């Protein structure tokens, strides 16, 4: 600090600005990374499988990084869905309900893509999933909605003449006139 004060009083004002700019070149801030995930809720069928995917921008090889998928909506300390450390999947911190049902796709990590597959979905798997890379301070949140298989039985023909299943919420006795009134605000 004394150097800066003596420099300030012994040199013309423009020289100090040059020194500040020059010093700024040596204090480069680390690159910032951002994880991006699907913003719309992912809808999946009970008993089925789902893939939760995040992309790191700019892309880097994530194989040596620590990665965590947690359930943000549970408000518990042991909310770990899947953990990856020291280039290996870690099952110790994982919640019991996810043991044996999650798979991290290691081949995607080299491209900066984090893909977590969850199999044999249950209704309790619905919720907010946070993907976090601690060393890069990068995270994103994905919403997963798991519906009963009866909720997927409504079929609609598509323009290409194939049948498309749509997610339709289950109803406990809907009055068609009331539903139409709500939908069309009649």
C-alpha positions as CSV (number, residue, x, y, z in Angstrom):
1,X,0.0,0.0,0.0
2,X,2.9,2.3,0.8
3,X,4.3,1.7,-2.7
4,X,1.0,2.8,-4.3
5,X,0.8,6.0,-2.2
6,X,4.4,7.0,-2.9
7,X,3.8,6.2,-6.6
8,X,0.6,8.3,-6.6
9,X,2.4,11.4,-5.3
10,X,5.6,11.1,-7.4
11,X,4.2,10.4,-10.9
12,X,1.7,12.1,-13.1
13,X,-2.0,10.9,-12.8
14,X,-2.0,9.1,-16.1
15,X,0.9,6.9,-15.0
16,X,-1.1,5.5,-12.1
17,X,-4.0,4.5,-14.4
18,X,-1.5,2.6,-16.6
19,X,-0.1,0.8,-13.6
20,X,-3.7,-0.2,-12.5
21,X,-4.5,-1.5,-15.9
22,X,-1.2,-3.4,-16.1
23,X,-1.8,-5.0,-12.6
24,X,-5.2,-6.0,-13.7
25,X,-3.6,-8.2,-16.4
26,X,-2.0,-10.3,-13.7
27,X,-5.2,-10.9,-11.7
28,X,-7.3,-12.8,-14.2
29,X,-10.5,-14.1,-12.8
30,X,-11.2,-17.9,-13.2
31,X,-13.5,-18.9,-16.1
32,X,-17.1,-19.2,-15.1
33,X,-19.1,-22.2,-16.1
34,X,-22.8,-22.5,-16.3
35,X,-24.9,-25.7,-16.2
36,X,-28.0,-25.7,-18.3
37,X,-30.9,-28.1,-17.9
38,X,-34.3,-28.5,-19.5
39,X,-36.5,-25.7,-18.1
40,X,-39.9,-27.4,-18.7
41,X,-40.9,-30.2,-16.3
42,X,-40.0,-33.7,-17.5
43,X,-43.0,-36.0,-17.5
44,X,-42.5,-39.7,-17.1
45,X,-44.6,-42.8,-16.5
46,X,-44.6,-44.8,-13.3
47,X,-42.5,-48.0,-13.7
48,X,-40.6,-46.4,-16.7
49,X,-37.2,-44.8,-17.0
50,X,-36.1,-41.2,-17.4
51,X,-32.8,-39.4,-18.2
52,X,-32.0,-36.1,-16.5
53,X,-29.4,-34.2,-18.5
54,X,-27.4,-31.1,-17.9
55,X,-24.8,-29.4,-20.2
56,X,-21.8,-27.4,-19.0
57,X,-21.0,-24.2,-20.9
58,X,-18.2,-23.8,-21.8
59,X,-17.8,-27.5,-22.1
60,X,-14.9,-29.2,-20.2
61,X,-14.1,-32.9,-19.4
62,X,-16.0,-33.6,-16.1
63,X,-14.5,-37.1,-15.4
64,X,-12.2,-35.8,-12.6
65,X,-14.9,-33.5,-11.1
66,X,-17.2,-34.1,-8.2
67,X,-20.8,-34.3,-9.3
68,X,-24.0,-34.5,-7.2
69,X,-27.6,-35.0,-8.0
70,X,-29.8,-34.2,-5.0
71,X,-33.5,-33.7,-4.3
72,X,-34.0,-30.0,-3.6
73,X,-37.6,-30.4,-2.6
74,X,-37.1,-32.9,0.3
75,X,-35.3,-30.5,2.7
76,X,-33.3,-33.3,4.2
77,X,-29.5,-33.7,4.8
78,X,-29.5,-37.1,3.2
79,X,-31.1,-36.0,-0.1
80,X,-28.5,-37.5,-2.4
81,X,-29.9,-39.2,-5.5
82,X,-26.5,-39.9,-7.1
83,X,-22.9,-38.9,-6.2
84,X,-19.7,-39.1,-8.3
85,X,-16.3,-38.6,-6.8
86,X,-12.7,-39.6,-7.6
87,X,-13.9,-40.8,-11.0
88,X,-16.3,-43.3,-9.4
89,X,-20.0,-43.5,-8.5
90,X,-20.4,-43.4,-4.8
91,X,-23.3,-45.3,-3.2
92,X,-22.7,-44.6,0.5
93,X,-24.3,-41.2,0.5
94,X,-27.2,-42.2,-1.7
95,X,-30.8,-42.3,-0.5
96,X,-32.1,-45.8,0.0
97,X,-35.0,-45.2,-2.5
98,X,-32.5,-44.6,-5.3
99,X,-30.0,-47.4,-4.7
100,X,-29.6,-49.7,-7.7
101,X,-31.9,-47.4,-9.8
102,X,-29.5,-44.6,-11.0
103,X,-26.8,-44.7,-13.6
104,X,-24.5,-41.9,-14.5
105,X,-23.4,-42.0,-18.2
106,X,-19.6,-41.7,-17.8
107,X,-19.0,-41.5,-21.6
108,X,-20.9,-38.1,-21.7
109,X,-18.7,-36.5,-19.0
110,X,-15.8,-36.0,-21.4
111,X,-18.1,-33.7,-23.5
112,X,-19.3,-31.7,-20.5
113,X,-22.7,-33.5,-20.4
114,X,-24.1,-34.9,-17.2
115,X,-26.7,-37.6,-17.9
116,X,-28.3,-39.4,-15.0
117,X,-30.7,-42.3,-15.8
118,X,-33.3,-43.3,-13.2
119,X,-35.1,-46.6,-13.7
120,X,-38.2,-48.2,-12.3
121,X,-39.8,-44.8,-11.5
122,X,-42.3,-44.4,-8.6
123,X,-44.7,-41.6,-7.9
124,X,-42.4,-40.5,-5.0
125,X,-39.7,-39.8,-7.6
126,X,-41.6,-36.7,-8.6
127,X,-39.8,-33.5,-7.5
128,X,-37.0,-31.1,-8.0
129,X,-33.5,-32.5,-8.9
130,X,-30.4,-30.3,-8.5
131,X,-27.3,-31.2,-10.5
132,X,-24.2,-29.6,-8.9
133,X,-20.5,-29.4,-9.8
134,X,-19.0,-27.9,-6.6
135,X,-15.5,-27.0,-7.9
136,X,-17.0,-25.1,-10.8
137,X,-19.8,-23.6,-8.6
138,X,-22.2,-24.6,-11.4
139,X,-25.7,-26.0,-10.8
140,X,-29.2,-26.3,-12.3
141,X,-32.5,-27.7,-11.3
142,X,-34.8,-30.1,-13.2
143,X,-38.5,-30.8,-12.3
144,X,-39.6,-34.4,-12.8
145,X,-43.3,-35.4,-12.7
146,X,-44.0,-39.1,-12.5
147,X,-47.6,-40.0,-13.4
148,X,-49.5,-43.3,-13.0
149,X,-49.6,-45.4,-16.1
150,X,-53.4,-44.8,-16.3
151,X,-52.6,-41.1,-16.8
152,X,-50.8,-42.0,-20.1
153,X,-53.6,-44.1,-21.6
154,X,-55.2,-41.2,-23.5
155,X,-54.0,-41.6,-27.2
156,X,-54.2,-39.0,-29.9
157,X,-53.5,-39.7,-33.6
158,X,-50.7,-37.6,-35.0
159,X,-50.5,-36.0,-38.4
160,X,-48.2,-38.8,-39.6
161,X,-50.9,-41.4,-38.7
162,X,-49.1,-42.9,-35.7
163,X,-50.5,-42.9,-32.2
164,X,-49.0,-40.5,-29.7
165,X,-49.5,-41.0,-25.9
166,X,-50.1,-37.7,-24.1
167,X,-49.8,-37.1,-20.3
168,X,-53.3,-36.4,-19.1
169,X,-53.8,-35.8,-15.3
170,X,-56.0,-38.4,-13.6
171,X,-59.4,-37.2,-12.6
172,X,-61.6,-38.3,-9.7
173,X,-64.9,-37.9,-11.5
174,X,-64.9,-34.9,-13.8
175,X,-68.0,-33.1,-14.9
176,X,-67.4,-32.6,-18.7
177,X,-69.4,-29.3,-18.8
178,X,-67.4,-27.9,-15.9
179,X,-64.1,-29.0,-17.5
180,X,-65.0,-27.4,-20.8
181,X,-66.2,-24.3,-19.1
182,X,-62.8,-24.0,-17.3
183,X,-60.8,-24.7,-20.4
184,X,-62.7,-22.3,-22.6
185,X,-63.9,-19.8,-20.0
186,X,-67.5,-20.1,-21.3
